[in-house]
Each structure stands twice: as C-alpha cells, then as structure tokens.
C-alpha cells in the first residue's frame, strides 16, 4: 500500500513516454517507417502474450483446478501454491454470491454509492475535455507561431519530454501529498496555463504580433501545462 499512489501514476507516465517515443521516431525516421513501428510493437506483444497463461481465477471457473494450479505455478515460479489456490476458490464462492447487474444498478440510488461513482466518472470525463489532447497535437504549431525559430521536431520532443518529467516527479509527489489535493492543485495550474495561452494567442492575433512577452507567455504556458498534466493525473 505504501507505493500504491506511485504505481497508479505509472499509467500516465507510460502514456507520456509513448508520446515522447512517437515524437522521437518521427524526428529520426521516415514517416512510413515511424508508422510501421507500432505494428512491430503489437507483434512483439502478441508473441509475448502467447507464453502467459490465463488468469488463474478464470481458469478455475472454466478449466478446473488443475489448469488454475499450473497457471499459479508459472506466475509465482513456485510449486507451493496450494494456499493461494484455496484462497482463489473462496474468492470465487464469494463472487458467486455477489450482486446481480440489476442489484448493482439499483444501488446507485444510495448516496454512499452514487456520490463517489459520479465524482470519479466526472473527474475522468472533465480531464479528457480539459485540453491535453489539444496541447499534444498543436504544441508544435504554438511554438512555431511564437517566432522562436525552434525546429518543429525539437519542439514536439521538448513537449513530450516535459510531460514525462512531470510524470516521474508526480510519482514521488503522490507519495508525499494527498492524491486529491495534488490532483486539484495540478488541475488548477493547468486551467491557469490554458487561460494564459488563450489570452496570449488572442492578443497575438489582434495587433500584438511582435510582442516578445506574448511569445514567452505561450511557451511557458505550454511547458507548465504539460508538466502539470504529467504530474497531477494520478488515479484519485
């Protein structure tokens, strides 16, 4: 439980790392080769999954105790899995006495079930609509419009790298601060940076094209936004 928050943050770190690697491959390889790279990765994943057994609890319910025990032995690299096998059987019995779909839906009428469910759903929904995809896809254009003369490949790698750095730092921040408060702080910072970026772009398009201050504001807004996005998007 001590490192639970850090492990939960790995999802966004891997998400940012994937984006960064895509940017790097686009800068180093011809676009057709870069597009073929995911196919190769999926092939490696397919081959790797061939050796991995199904979930022991699934095998216990569909294939029997023997298959489940073999899977546990493979996963644990140990033949002494009898106790864990017994625990899985008890877990299956408990699940068999669980709620039906109709009963689960009916429970949403309860305040103590409905409120956290709606809060978590709203949190993920709002995050997806708060602009991270826009910044990821338009960051290069934003950098180029500042007149800073940054190579578009370098600009994209810079944005991806900042996101990854934010994700790494976020893994340690979530161990020191409450996840909800950390999430709230980073989301507030993201909102402020998005407002700053929008204001700077508006004035750049309305008579202040040569303003260096607005160029700096746009770059800083993108940098801080991507850092906060990487550092604060952990599972609440």
C-alpha positions as CSV (number, residue, x, y, z in Angstrom):
1,X,0.0,0.0,0.0
2,X,3.0,2.3,0.6
3,X,3.7,2.7,-3.1
4,X,0.1,2.4,-4.3
5,X,-0.1,6.0,-5.5
6,X,3.2,5.7,-7.3
7,X,2.2,2.6,-9.1
8,X,-1.2,4.2,-10.1
9,X,0.7,7.1,-11.6
10,X,2.6,4.7,-13.9
11,X,-0.3,4.8,-16.4
12,X,0.1,8.5,-17.2
13,X,3.9,8.1,-17.2
14,X,3.8,5.4,-19.7
15,X,1.2,7.4,-21.7
16,X,3.6,10.3,-21.8
17,X,6.6,8.1,-22.6
18,X,4.7,6.6,-25.6
19,X,4.0,10.1,-26.9
20,X,7.7,11.1,-26.5
21,X,8.9,8.0,-28.3
22,X,6.5,8.7,-31.1
23,X,7.8,12.2,-31.4
24,X,11.4,10.9,-31.4
25,X,10.7,8.2,-34.1
26,X,9.0,10.9,-36.2
27,X,12.1,13.1,-36.0
28,X,14.6,10.3,-36.7
29,X,12.8,8.0,-39.2
30,X,10.9,8.4,-42.5
31,X,7.2,8.7,-41.7
32,X,6.4,5.3,-43.2
33,X,8.9,3.6,-41.0
34,X,7.7,5.5,-38.0
35,X,4.1,4.4,-38.8
36,X,5.2,0.8,-39.0
37,X,6.8,0.8,-35.6
38,X,3.5,0.3,-33.7
39,X,2.8,-2.8,-35.8
40,X,6.1,-4.3,-34.8
41,X,5.4,-3.5,-31.1
42,X,2.0,-5.1,-31.3
43,X,3.6,-8.2,-32.9
44,X,6.1,-8.4,-30.0
45,X,3.2,-8.0,-27.6
46,X,1.3,-10.8,-29.3
47,X,4.3,-13.1,-29.2
48,X,4.9,-12.3,-25.6
49,X,1.3,-13.0,-24.6
50,X,1.5,-16.5,-26.1
51,X,3.6,-17.7,-23.2
52,X,1.5,-16.0,-20.5
53,X,-1.3,-18.2,-19.0
54,X,-4.8,-17.0,-18.5
55,X,-5.8,-15.6,-15.1
56,X,-5.8,-18.4,-12.5
57,X,-9.3,-17.4,-11.2
58,X,-10.7,-17.5,-14.8
59,X,-9.1,-21.0,-15.3
60,X,-10.5,-22.1,-12.0
61,X,-14.0,-21.3,-13.2
62,X,-13.7,-22.6,-16.8
63,X,-10.9,-25.2,-17.0
64,X,-10.8,-26.6,-13.5
65,X,-8.4,-26.7,-10.5
66,X,-5.5,-28.4,-12.4
67,X,-5.2,-25.7,-15.0
68,X,-5.5,-22.9,-12.4
69,X,-2.8,-24.6,-10.3
70,X,-0.4,-24.8,-13.3
71,X,-1.0,-21.1,-14.1
72,X,-0.3,-20.1,-10.5
73,X,2.9,-22.2,-10.5
74,X,4.1,-20.4,-13.7
75,X,3.2,-16.9,-12.4
76,X,4.8,-17.5,-9.0
77,X,7.7,-19.6,-10.2
78,X,7.0,-21.8,-7.3
79,X,5.3,-25.2,-6.8
80,X,3.9,-24.2,-3.3
81,X,0.7,-22.5,-4.4
82,X,-1.9,-24.7,-2.6
83,X,-2.8,-22.0,-0.1
84,X,-3.3,-19.3,-2.8
85,X,-5.3,-21.8,-4.8
86,X,-7.6,-22.3,-1.8
87,X,-8.0,-18.5,-1.4
88,X,-9.0,-18.2,-5.0
89,X,-11.6,-20.9,-4.6
90,X,-13.0,-19.0,-1.6
91,X,-13.0,-15.8,-3.6
92,X,-14.9,-17.5,-6.4
93,X,-17.5,-18.6,-3.9
94,X,-17.9,-15.1,-2.6
95,X,-18.2,-13.7,-6.1
96,X,-20.9,-16.3,-6.8
97,X,-22.9,-14.7,-4.0
98,X,-22.3,-11.2,-5.3
99,X,-24.7,-8.6,-6.7
100,X,-26.5,-9.0,-10.0
101,X,-26.3,-6.3,-12.5
102,X,-29.8,-5.2,-11.7
103,X,-29.0,-5.0,-8.0
104,X,-25.8,-3.1,-8.7
105,X,-27.7,-0.5,-10.7
106,X,-30.3,-0.3,-8.0
107,X,-27.5,0.5,-5.5
108,X,-26.8,3.7,-7.4
109,X,-29.8,5.2,-5.7
110,X,-27.9,5.1,-2.4
111,X,-26.0,8.3,-1.6
112,X,-22.8,6.5,-0.4
113,X,-22.6,4.6,-3.7
114,X,-23.9,7.2,-6.2
115,X,-21.8,10.1,-5.0
116,X,-18.3,8.5,-5.3
117,X,-19.3,6.9,-8.6
118,X,-20.4,10.2,-10.1
119,X,-17.4,12.0,-8.8
120,X,-14.9,9.6,-10.3
121,X,-16.8,9.5,-13.6
122,X,-16.9,13.3,-13.8
123,X,-13.2,13.5,-12.9
124,X,-12.1,11.4,-15.8
125,X,-14.6,13.0,-18.2
126,X,-13.5,16.5,-17.4
127,X,-9.8,15.6,-17.6
128,X,-10.4,14.4,-21.2
129,X,-12.2,17.6,-22.1
130,X,-9.7,19.9,-20.4
131,X,-7.4,20.3,-23.3
132,X,-4.5,17.8,-23.0
133,X,-5.1,16.3,-26.5
134,X,-5.2,19.9,-28.0
135,X,-1.9,20.8,-26.4
136,X,-0.3,17.5,-27.5
137,X,-1.4,17.9,-31.2
138,X,-1.0,21.6,-31.5
139,X,2.1,22.3,-29.4
140,X,4.4,22.3,-32.4
141,X,2.2,24.9,-34.1
142,X,2.1,27.0,-30.9
143,X,5.9,27.0,-30.7
144,X,6.3,27.9,-34.3
145,X,3.8,30.8,-34.0
146,X,6.0,32.4,-31.3
147,X,8.7,33.1,-33.8
148,X,11.3,31.5,-31.6
149,X,12.7,29.6,-34.5
150,X,12.6,26.2,-32.8
151,X,12.7,23.2,-35.1
152,X,9.3,21.6,-35.1
153,X,10.8,18.2,-34.3
154,X,12.7,19.6,-31.3
155,X,9.5,21.4,-30.2
156,X,7.5,18.2,-30.1
157,X,10.2,16.3,-28.3
158,X,10.5,19.1,-25.8
159,X,6.8,19.0,-25.0
160,X,6.8,15.2,-24.7
161,X,9.9,15.2,-22.5
162,X,8.4,17.8,-20.2
163,X,5.3,15.5,-19.8
164,X,7.5,12.5,-19.0
165,X,9.5,14.5,-16.4
166,X,6.2,15.7,-14.9
167,X,5.1,12.0,-14.7
168,X,8.3,10.9,-13.0
169,X,8.1,13.8,-10.4
170,X,4.4,13.1,-9.9
171,X,5.2,9.5,-8.8
172,X,7.1,11.0,-5.8
173,X,4.8,13.9,-5.2
174,X,1.8,11.5,-4.8
175,X,3.8,9.7,-2.0
176,X,4.2,13.0,-0.1
177,X,0.8,14.7,-0.7
178,X,-2.8,13.6,-0.6
179,X,-3.8,12.5,-4.1
180,X,-7.0,14.5,-4.2
181,X,-5.3,17.7,-3.2
182,X,-2.4,17.1,-5.6
183,X,-4.8,16.5,-8.4
184,X,-6.8,19.6,-7.6
185,X,-3.6,21.8,-7.5
186,X,-2.3,20.5,-10.8
187,X,-5.7,20.9,-12.5
188,X,-5.9,24.4,-11.2
189,X,-2.4,25.1,-12.6
190,X,-3.5,23.6,-15.9
191,X,-6.6,25.8,-16.1
192,X,-4.4,28.9,-15.3
193,X,-2.0,27.9,-18.1
194,X,-4.7,27.3,-20.6
195,X,-6.2,30.7,-19.8
196,X,-2.8,32.3,-20.2
197,X,-2.3,30.6,-23.5
198,X,-5.7,31.6,-24.8
199,X,-5.1,35.2,-23.7
200,X,-1.7,35.4,-25.3
201,X,-3.0,33.9,-28.6
202,X,-5.9,36.3,-28.7
203,X,-3.6,39.4,-28.3
204,X,-1.1,38.0,-30.8
205,X,-3.9,37.8,-33.4
206,X,-5.2,41.3,-32.6
207,X,-2.4,43.8,-33.1
208,X,0.4,42.5,-30.9
209,X,2.1,40.1,-33.4
210,X,5.7,41.3,-32.5
211,X,5.3,41.1,-28.7
212,X,8.1,39.0,-27.2
213,X,6.3,38.9,-23.9
214,X,3.4,37.1,-25.5
215,X,5.7,34.7,-27.2
216,X,7.3,33.8,-23.9
217,X,3.9,33.5,-22.2
218,X,2.8,31.0,-24.8
219,X,5.9,28.9,-24.4
220,X,5.7,28.9,-20.7
221,X,2.0,28.1,-20.7
222,X,2.6,25.0,-22.8
223,X,5.6,23.9,-20.8
224,X,3.9,24.3,-17.4
225,X,0.7,22.8,-18.7
226,X,2.4,19.6,-19.9
227,X,4.3,19.3,-16.7
228,X,1.2,19.7,-14.6
229,X,-0.6,17.2,-16.8
230,X,2.0,14.6,-16.3
231,X,2.5,15.3,-12.5
232,X,-1.1,15.6,-11.5
233,X,-3.1,13.0,-13.4
234,X,-2.9,10.1,-11.0
235,X,-5.9,7.9,-10.1
236,X,-7.8,9.6,-7.3
